[in-house]
Amino acid sequence: MKNSKNSVATNSGVVRYRIMPARPEAHLYAVSCALDQPDPEGQRFALPAWIPGSYMIREFARHIVSIRAESRGRALPIEKLDKHTWRAGPVAGPLAVHYEVYAWDLSVRGAHLDTSHGFFNGTSVFVRALGHEQQSCVVEIAPPAGARYRRWRVATSLPRKGAAAGGFGVHAARNYDELIDHPVEMGTFASLRFSACGVPHQMAITGVQQADTARLARDLKKICEMQIRFWGAPAPMDRYLFLTTALGEGYGGLEHRASTALMCSRADLPRRGAKEVSDSYRGFLGLCSHEYFHTWNVKRLKPGPFASYDLDRENYTTLLWMFEGFTSYYDDLMLLRAGLIGRDSYLELLARTITNHLRSSGRERQTVAESSFDAWIKYYRQDENAPNAVVSYYVKGSLVALCLDLHIRSRTRGRKSLDDVLRLMWRRRGIGGGGVGDDEVEAIAEEASGLPLRAFFDLAVRSTAELPLERLLATHGIRMRRRAAKSATDKGGVKKADVLPAPAGASSLGARSREEGKEIVLTHVLEGGAALEAGLAAGDAIVCVDGLRPRSGGLDALLAARRPGESLRVLAFRRDELREFRVRLRAAPADTCDLSVVDGRGGGLRKRWLGAGK
């Protein structure tokens, strides 16, 4: 039976969808949802307010530009009940709603469509029929009309139901939750394939790029096989897809149950003929590793409140420090274990993470558990005061994982590690299901390690006390030194133990900035800094210092010849008003981390942790 463009065939017990790039030049998808047995009192439909994995209310319904309802070709009334819910008029027979979605969000969490490609997450385009969420779903992904799109293909991890591999057609999902957990890319993307522990893997790359895809496939295979072996075969998915959009500048990722949506700069991809692992390529591999690790940690092993998502409102948990933070710890560690980077390269990444943490005074005001709970209103809604008020559950969470790993390894003389904790948690709650309770991480960590850990969790998770990084790294033969930054681009790194620099007597304004023409515009004014004490604020545009216009080079150039205690006369525009400030410079804080290997001390534990190489 053939269906017209404006109708959707229905089967009892099945919710049927159809999506088509109706007008790519106008960024509009045409979507339909139909079911045979609607609520006789008026079927309600709702679009999610957020997407799992990105903890912020996104209000996807604002992109629906038109909607109508019909039954067997007869128009039905449809009314809007709230910001993202509609109710169709009562009808006994089959019901279909047809709507248009504006798609111009070039990100991993939304929907995008133009004449070059289409991308969407189900949360942005598929309404859910309330009361029918557990019914099976089928979705027809239709191609755009016109000869210019004849070479378009489809990449998605949605199970196929009649659609050819890489082709448009019908796909299926067991329920609505699965339907929205498989993003879709369509266009003329490049593709690479490999097998990891017997599981087919694919990466689809959208955008102009000239990557060495053979090398990329080899490197991804090493990461994926390492992680499958880490958690224990068999893998929980029967195939996996990396959907990658390469841009001039971009970065981001969002995990799904059998795929991930990634965004990168095209310079992040490996160049043909290059053999070294550049900093940018290392970062991209770390992103791939991070999202792939989520296949286990958060997509299947998840916080209790995420066991059944409420897509209408915030879902609160205090455990994002574990699910995002521990993933952030293992993402780069997996690159080391897979042999893609060496020990010193890993330690450089670790030093930069510690530096990032030290440069946020928010760590003194917010616990990592509080940061997890408040992700919806703080971490995902950061403003100019965020460095003073917010601690990252990604960054501090990864350092909590580091400390817990080193603590367990040290106390058990290398017999146990954080690996054992996660594997027990996976067996208990990942395979078993049910979601992880707020107190279970600590309990399972104690069970897996055989150690009492309440004091550790009190300090690391439930307080704002400093993490014992220096002490725990020392037990594994790693020396940690804190010093003042040499410039705004100095993020710390790895140094030989005998040439570690002494802290410099540099001065600090206590602010972050960007250059705009001849002005230095302050973006953040930091707690305890000279700028804050003088009354400068974020958004102020510095136009004159001691009678001179600032030179190019920003704050680094401004402070190069200054010393702590010196006083500056600063003229700055706040809005359109010129103001004068007297700033007394302070010593630059020791917020930059260098790590070095100390031979002969903790060497055995270090080798078990990082391996024997350099």
N, C-alpha and C positions, 0 to 999 in steps of 0.2 A: 504494500500500500504506500503510495507516495503522499507526501505532506506538502502543503503550500509553504511558502517562505514565512508566513505569519501564523503558522499553527504548529503545535507540538503533539505528536502521537502520544497516547497515554495507555499504560497497562496497570491493571489493579495491583496495588502494593508496591508500585515503582514510581518514584518521582523522576520526571524526565526534564532534562534541560537541553537547550540549544543555544550556542553562542557563535556569533559571526562578526568579523570585522566589517560592519556595514558601511562605514564611511571612514576609511583610514586617514584621509586628508583632513577630516574634522575630528579625528580621535574618538570616534564613537563605535562602541560595540552594541550590537542588537542581541538581547538575551531573552529567552523564554523559559518559563517553569510551568510544568503541568502535572496534574494528578487526577486520578479517576474518582477518588472518594474524599472530596473536601469536607471540611467542617460544615454541616448543614446550617449552622447558625451564622456562617460567614467565615471563610478561611482567612487566617492571618498569615502574612509573609513579613519577614524581617531580614535586614542585611546586618552582618556583624558590625559592632562598633570598634573592634580592634582585631589584630591578627596575632595568634599565638606566636611567641618568640620575640615580639616587640611590644613592650609593656607601656602602652600609651593609648588613650582613646583617640582613634583616628577619624571617626565619623565618616565612614566610607559612603554612607547613604547620601551625603551631600553631592556625590557625583552622578546620582540618578537624575536624568534631565526630563524624562517622561515615563509614564507607566499607565497601562490600561489592563483591563480584565475582560475575558470572554469565555463563553461556553458554547461549543458547537457553532461558532461563528456569530453568536449573539452577544452584543456588548453588555457587560455587567457594570454596575457602579463599583467604584473602589475609593475608599476614604483613607486618609492618613491619620493614624492614631497617635503617633509620637514621632520623634526625629528619624526613626529608622524602621517603623512598623506600619504596614498597610493592612486593611481588611476588605476583601472582595465581598460583593453582595451574596446572600444565600443562594445556593444552587444545589440541586440533587445530583446532577450528572457531572461529567468531567469539567474541569476548570483549568484555564491557562492565564497566566499573566505575562505580558510582553513589556519590556522596558529597554531604555537606552542608557548606557553608562559612558560617561565622559572619562577618557583614559589618557592623562597627560602627567602622570607621576612617574618619573624615571628613577625608580628606586627598587629595592628588593622586596618591599612590603606592599606595593600597590598594583596599579595597572597602567600600561603604557601602550599607545598605538599610534603609528604614523605610517607613511608609505614605505618605510624600510623594514619594519618588523612590528610584531605584536607580542606583548607579554602581559600575563595577569596572574594574580593570586585569586583563588576561589572566594576568599573573604571580600574581595572588591567587586565581584560580579555575580555571585550566585546567592540569591535570596534563599532563606530556609523556610519551608512550609511548616509552621508551628504545629506540633503534634505528630509530624511525620519525619522527624529527624533521624529515627532509627531505621527507616525504610531504605531499601537499596535505591541507588541512583544510577541513571545512565545520562551521559551528556554527549551530544553531537557537537563536535568542533568543526564548523563549516569554514571553507576558504572564502576570502574576499572575492568579489566579482571583478573580472577584468584581466586582460592578457598580461598586464604588468606584474601580476601576482602568481603567474603560472608556475614559477620555480619555488614558491614558498613550501616549506615543510613544517612539521610539528615536532617538538621535543617536549615530552612530559613523562613522568613516571606513573601517571594514571594507567591502570590496567586497561588493555585494549579489548574491545568487544566488537570485532568486525573491522576496526580501523587497521590499515596496514602499518607496519613499522615505519615511523617517520611520516605517516600520512594523516590527512584529515579523516574524520569519520567518528564512529561511536566508541566511547570509553565508558567504563563502569566503576562504581565505588560501592562498598558495602553499606555506607550510610553517609549522612551529611558531613560528619566529622572527617571521614576519609576523603570525601570529595574536595574539601577546601584545603587539604594538606598536600596537594600535588600541583605546584605552579606549572604554567604552560608558556612555552616560547614558540613563536611561529615566525618564519622568515627564511632567509638564505644563509643561515649560520654555518660556520665550520664545525666539524665534528671529529672527535677522536674517541677511540674505544680501547678498552683493556679488560682483562679478567683479574679479579683479586680473590684468592681462595675459592675459585669456582663461581664467583658471582659476577655477572656481566656489569661493567661500568661504562658510562659514556660522559663526555663533556661536550656541550654545545656552546660555541663561542660566537656571540653576536657582536658586530662592530668591525671597523677596519683594524686589522692587525696582521702581523707577519711572524707569528710565534713559531717556535720550534715545537710543533705538536707531538712529534715522536718523543722528544725528551720529556715534555710535560706528561705524556702518558706513562713513561717509565717511572718518573718521580712520584706521580699520584699513586701508581700501583704499589710502590714501596710503602707509602703512608697508609693506604687502605689495608694492605695485608698486615702491617704492623698492628693496626688498631683492631682488626678482626681477631688476630691472635691474642691481643691484650685482653679483650673481653671474653674470648672463648668462642670458637666455631661451634655451630654454624652461625653465620651472620643473620640478623633478624629480618633482612629484606632479601627478596629474590633478584633484585637488580637495583642499580643506583645511578642517579643522574646529577651532574654538576651543570647548572644553567648559568653561564657566565656572560656578562655584558662588559665589553672592553670599551673604555672611553678615553678622552684626552686626560681627564683626571676623575678618579672615582674610587671609592672603597666601601665595602659593606658586604654583609652576608646574612642570610636568614635560613634557619634549619627547617627541614621537613622530614617526614618519616622515611622516605626513600629517595630524597633529592635535596638539593640546596640551591637557592638563588644567590648568585655572587655578582658583585660589581667591582671592577678593578680599573686601574689605569693601564693603557696598552703597554706602557713601558715596564709594567710589573711582570709581563709574560716573558718567558725565556727567549732570547734572541738566537736566531740561527747562527751557528758557528761558535757561539760563546760556550765556554766550558765551566766557568766559575759560577757560583751562586751569588748573584748580586744582592745588595740589601733589599731592593724592591722585589726581586723574585722570591727571596727568602720570606718576605712579608706576605706575598701571595700564597706561597705554600703553607704558611702558618694559618692564613685565613681558611684555606681548604681543609687543613687538618682540624681546625676549630669546629667548623660546621659539620664535618664528618663525624667527629667525636660525639656531637649532639645526637646522632642517630641512636645512640644508647642513652647518653646522659641528658635527659630532658624530654626527648620524644617518647621514650618508653619507660625509663626510670625517671620519675617526675615528682614534684611536690604534691602532697595530698590534694590541695585545692585545684590542681591542674588535671586530676584524674578524669574529671568531667567539666569541660570548660563552660563557663557562662559567658557567652559572646556579647551580651548586652551591656555589661558593666565590668569594672575592675575586678580582677581575681587576685586576692592578696596572699602573699607568702613571705615568710622571713628567710627563705632558703635560696634565693637567687645567688648568694655568695658561694654556695656549693655548686649549683647547676651551671652557672656561668663562670664563676671564679675557678672552680676545679678544672673545667673545660679549658679555660685560659692558661692554666698551669700546664696541662698536658699537651696543648696544641704544639708549642715549640719543642717540648720534650720529645714528642713523637718524631719530629724532624731529626733530632739527634739519634734516637734509637733506630730510625730507619736508615741512618748513614748518609743523610742528605746534607747535614751540617756537622761541623766538628765541635769539640768541647768548648773551645774558646769562642766560637761563634754563638753557641748557646749561652754561655756566660755573659756575653755582650748583651744579648736580648734580655737576660735576667737583670742585669745591671740597669738597663733602661727602664724596665718595669719598676724597679725599686726607686729610681729617680722620679718617675712619674708619681709614685705614691708619696714620696717625701715632699713634693712640690704642691701638695694639696693639704692646706691646713684644715680642710673639712674633716680629715681623719681624726682631729682632736675634738670634734663636735658631734659626730654621727657614728654609731656603731655600724658594722657591716650588715648586721641583721636588720637594723632600722633602715639602712639604705635599700635593702631588698624590699622591705614592706612599702617604702615610699617611692619606689621606682616610677610609679605612675605619675607622680606630681613633682619629683625632684630630678632623678637621674635623666629621665627622658624629656624634661622641660628645663634644661639648664639655662641659667641667665648669667649676667655679669658677676653675680656673687657666688656662683657655684663653687669655685675653688675654696672659698672660705666656709662653705656650709655643707658640702656634699662629699662623701667618700664613695669612690667607685667600687661597686661589688664585683666588677670584673677584675680590677687591678688588685684591690686588697684581698678579694676572694682568692686570686691566684697566689698571693703571698701567704695567705692562711694555709692554702694547700701545700706550698713549699715548706712552711714551718712544720706542719703536721707530718709531712713525709719525712723530713730530716729528724724530727723528734722521735718518730717511731723507729726509723732506721738506727738512730744512735742508741736508744734505750734497749733495743732488741739485738744490738750488734749486727745489724744487717739482715737478720732472719725474717723480719717483716717490714712492710712498707705501705704507703698509701695505695699502691696497686691492690694489695690484699683487701683493703677496706672497700674499694669500689667494686671489686669482683664479688665480695660477699653481698654488698648492697644490690648488685645486679641480680644475683641468684635469688635474693630474698624479695626484692620489690620490682625489679625490672622484668624478670621472667614471671614471677608470681603475681605482679600487678598490685594495685591498690593504692599506690602513691606513698611517698615518704613523709612521715610526720615530722613536726618541728624538732622533736627530741631524738628522732631515730638516727640521725647522722652521728651524733655523739655516741649513742648506745652501740651502733654497729661498728663504729671505729674502735671502741673499747673491746668489743667481742673479737674483732678480727686481729687486733694487735696484742690483746692480753694485757693492756696497760690501763691504769686509771687516767682519764683524760678530762675530768671535769674542770680542773684548774686551767688546763690549756684552753678549753672552749670558753671559760669565763673571761679569760684575758683576750683571746684572739677574736672572738665572735660577739661577745656580750659586753665588751668595754671598748673604750677609746684609747687604751694604753698602747704604747708602741710595741710592735711585734719584735720578738727576740731574734731578729734576722742575723745580726753580727755573731751572736753566740752560737746559733745553730749552724750557720755556714762554717764557722771555725771548726766544729766537730767533724766536718767533712773536708778539711784541708783547703777551705776557701777563705781568703781574707777580704773583708769588706771595709772600705774606707769611704768616708763622706767628706766632700770638699765643696767649695764654691764653684759655680759654673764659670767657665771661661768666656762664654758667649751665650746668646739666646738659643743657639743651635746645639750647644753642648748637652748631651743627654747621658753622659757617663759611658762606661764600657769596661774593657778588660785591659789591665796593665800588668807589666812584670813587677813582681813584688819589690825589687830593689830600686825601681824608678818611679814609684808612686809619688805624685807631686804633693808637697805640703799645701795646706789650705792657703789660698791667695788672700792678700789684703784688699780685695776688690770691694767696691761700693755698690749699693743697690738702691734703686728707687722704690722697689716693692710694687711693681706694676708690670703688666704685659701690654703690648701695644702692636699697632700696625702702622705702616707708613701710607699716607694719603697725600700725594703730591709733596708739598713743602712742609706738611704737618705730620706730627706724631700723634696718632689718636689712641688714647688709652682704652683697652678692651676689658681689662680686669685690674682692679686695685686690691692688693692683697692685705689681709689682716696682719697687723704688726709691722707694716712697712712704712717707709718715709712718706710715700705719696698719700696714703690714707691719713696719717697724722697731720699732714699739711692741708688736708681738705680737698685734694684732687679726687675726681670721680671718674668712673667708666664713662666714655663718650667725650671726655674733655679732649680738645685738640690743642696740643702744645705748639705754639708758633714762635716762641722766643725764650731762650735760656741765657741769663746774664747778659742781656742786650744783643745776643746773636741768634740768627735763625738756625734751627737744627740742621746739621749736615745729613747727607744720605747715610744710611747705616743704622738708623733708628736709635733705640736706647743704648745699644752697645757702643756706638760712636759717641753718644752724648756723655757716657760715664767713663770712657776709656782712660782719661787722665785725672779722674776725680778720686778722692779718697774718703773713707768713712769720716763723718763729722763735718765735712764741708757743707756750706750753705749755698743754695742756688735760688736765684730770683727767676721764677717761672711765670710766663704769661701764657694763658690758655683761653680758648673760646669754650664756653659752656653754652650750648645752643648758639645764639647769636650775640652773647654778651661776653666781652673781654674781661677776664679776671686775673688778678695777680696772686701768686702763692709764694711763700717762703718755705723751701724744702731743705731740711737737714738730712743729708744722706746717711744711711746706715751701712754696717758691714753686710756684705752679701751672705746669705744663709748657706750653711753646708748642706745643700739639698741635692747634691749630685753624687751618684754612687759609682765607684770603681771596684771591680772584683779582681782578685789575683789568686793564682794557685800557689799554695805553700807546700813545697816538697817535703815528704817525710812525716807529715802531720795529717792524720785522718785519711791517709791515702787509700786504705782498704775500703772504707765506707764510701769514699768519693768514687772509686772505680765501680762499686756496685750501683751507685746512683747514676754516674755519667759515662761509665765505660773507661777504657784505658787510653784511648787516643787523645789527640789535641785538637 
